[in-house]
């Protein structure tokens, strides 16, 4: 009996030694999947991601950044795109990705629940309206019925800075805000200038961007809090800015989508 027990114990030990190591837990700062960079984003996002579904992505500014990061980080099998809720992402509740690239503005409050990379893009807040609508100044803007995506810096700007006469209508997704504008349920939508320019330039669009507010926002990649990847991602993003990769991707994917230089959109002062 003793010999049998010893033999079984030895066999168990060998089996444990031969077993593969467990995968890194999701969201602990390790890669989600071997050989792949898993990237979260909130779709659709014209210009930044070409395609409305993770399986159909064929290009875009942030997708280009993701592909370049995957290569530079040694992820030989490329990028796996996952669609995530923007609300959950900025609240630190979204899981299942290594990094997220989703036009997320870096803020102090968001830093409390997620890690941000070094900035890779600058943006202000643009005013999207139906063609023919005039917004000449901040006073005119205050009289509009606004639509805005929830949990965005645009919502914070409306509530804390512009303070319109009527409470803004808040939507979980950008597509819902745009649909409300199309249906005359709101007079204007406030979102990052780059995002609304891309929306206005879509084929058949009846929208236009008539102004913007200067806020000096910067986009950063979102990583789980205390991610082990943060330093590696920052190193590669800085290199991509220094060697012109970021600028080249912006020229390839964003300039054609915007229809105009964001700097040419007039600024309104509060």
PEJO-V885282 format. One line per field, one symbol per residue. ss: DSSP state (h for helix, s for strand, l for the rest). A space follows every 50 residues. Layout:
ss: ???
This chain:
ss: lhhhhhhhhhhhhhhhhhllllllllllllllsllsssssslllslllss lllhhhllslhhhhhhhhhhhhllllllsssssllhhhhhllllllllss llllsllhhhhllsssllllsssssssssslllllllhhhhhlllssssl llhhhhhhhhhhllllllsssllhhhhhhhhhlllllssssshhhhhhhh llllllsssssssssssssllssslllllhhhhhhhhhhhhhllhhhhhh hhhhhhhhlllhhhllslll
